[in-house]
């Protein structure tokens, strides 16, 4: 999903994208709590009535922002992996890619906390049953797919570990939340980097072929 740049100026027919861009800016500034359809309309310079022609309400707008934030997260991971030097040893190359993807994941969370929180905030669509009821399956999250693919590359050189993708994701997601909202948020930049690298080393070690 791609939003246009610049929320206040839009061409005829692009109001939906302009509203998305404004909503993404709001999430960037203050997380999903800041995403309000009326405020997005105000930033774009249109009436709430005009905005409601494109979105049923705040829930639909939040889901759109969440999709955008998840795409941005995956892009950050892929950029981090692209910067990682290769290696002649295929196992080492696969391990470096896994570590780089994880580093990009945590880096995005630290650099864009509002968008990161929006990427995983729970949004219940209108008419969807409350927790415990039947709900439609959620689409695959690209960030998780990238981690699974990196682990599958390592699987070719050893024994497959059940649920390794979920374990790796849990490690980087949990670390990200601790750095943003937990006691680790008080760490200095250097100490934070040390914790990140130690965690990534544990993830790679756990995925290493055996």
N, C-alpha and C positions, 0 to 999 in steps of 0.2 A: 504494500500500500504506500502510495506516495502523496504527500501533501505539498501544495505549492509553497513557495517561500514568500513571506510578506503577507500578513493577514489583513492589512487595512486597504490594500488596493487589489481589486480583482476585476476580471473581465466578465461580461455577461455569460452566464452559464457556468461560472466557476465558484459560485457562492458556497457550495458544499465543501470544496477544497479549501476555500478561505476560512471557513468555520473550523475545519479540521486543523489547519495550521494554527489558528488562534488557540484552540483547545490544547494542542501539543505544547504551545508556549506556556499556557497556564499550568499544565502538568509539570513542565520543566521547572517552573518557578516554585511550585508548592505541592507537587504530588497530585494524586487523583482527587483529593478533597477540593482542590482549586478549580477543577473542571466543572463549570456550570454553563449551560447552554445560553442563558441570558447574558452572561459575561462575555462569552465568545462572540455573541451577536453584537454586543456593545463595542468590542474591540474592532470588529470588522466594519462597523458603522451601519448596521441594518437593524430593523426592529426584531424583537423576539418572534413575532408572527412569521416573518420571513424565514427565520432560522428553523422554526417548527415545520416548515414545508419540506425540509431536508432531513430532519431528525425527529423521531417520535418523542424524544425526551432526553434527559441527562444520561440514562442508562445506555441508550444507543450510541451517544456521543462518546461515553467512556469506553465502550467496547471498541469503537473505532480507534481511539487514542491508544488503547491497550495493544491492538494489532500493530499500530505504528511503532510503539515503544519496543515491542518484541522484535520487530524487523530491524530496528536500530541496534538492538543488543546483538543480534546475529551478525550484522554488518561489522560491528566493533570487534567481535570475535574473529571474523574472517580476515579483517585487516591485521589484527595482531598475529594471526597464523602466517599471513603473507610476508610479514616482516621477519619471521624467524628463519635463520639460515638453515639450509638443508644439511644433509649428512650422507656420506657414502654408505654407512651402515643403515639398512632400512629400519631396523628396530629403533635405533637412536633417532632417526628422522621421524618415525611415528610418535615416539615419546616426546620429542620437541614440539611437534604439532599439537599434541594433547595438552601439554603444559601451556603453550601459547594461547590456545583457545580458552583455557581456564583463566589465564591472566587477563585476556581481553574481556572476559565475563565480569570478573571482579573490578577491573579497571573502569568498565562502563558504569557499574553500580556506584563506584566512588565518585566518578566525574559527573554523573547525571542521576543523582539520587531520586529526584522527582519523577523522572521518566522510568527509572528502574522500578520504583514502587508502583507506578501506573501499569507497568508491564505485567504485574502479578496480582494486582488488586482484584478482589472478587466483585463481579458485576452480575447481578441477577436480572435477566431480561424480564420485561413486563409479561406476566402470564406464566412464567416459569415456576414450577413447584418449589417450595422452600427446601432447605437442606433435608435430605432423607428421601425426597420424592424422586421420581424418574426425571432425568434431565438429558438433553441431547449430548452426545459425545463432543468434547472440546477438540478443536483442530490441533494437529501436532505442532509443537513449539519448535521453531527452527534451531534455537540455541541447544535444545536437548538433542535434536537430530545430529547436529555437528559433533557433540560429545560422543554420541553413540557411534557415529561413523569413524571417529578417531580411535575409539576403543576397538572397533571391529578390525581396523587396520592392524592393531597389535595382536588381535586374536589369531591372525594368520601365522604368527610366529610362536604360538604357544597354546595353552589350554584356555578355553573360553570360561569366563567367570560370570555366573548368573547375576543379572541385575547390576552389572558393573556400571552401566550408563546412569542408572538412577543413583547409585552410590556416589559417583563423581559429581553429578549435578547437585546432590544433597550437600556435598562438601563445599562447593563454590557458592551455592546459594546461601547456605548457612553462614559461611564466612562473610559474604556480602552484607547480610542483615546485621551481623554482629558489628561490622565496621560502620554501618549506617546508623543503627538504632540501639546497639548493645554497648557493653563496657569498652569494646575495642575502638569505639569512635573517638576516644580520648588519646589514642596513640599518636605519636609524632609520625611524620611522613616516613622517616627512615625505619622506625619500628614497625609501622604498618607494612611496609614493603618486605621486611624480614618475615613477618607472620604470613604474608601472602605466599612468598617463595617457599617457606617451610611447608605450608599446606599443599601447595602444588607438587612439591617433591613427594609428599605422602600419597597424593592421588596417583602420580605416575608410578611410584613404587608398588602400589596396590594393583595397578593394571599391567605391570611388567610380566612378560611371558614366563611361564614356569615349566 
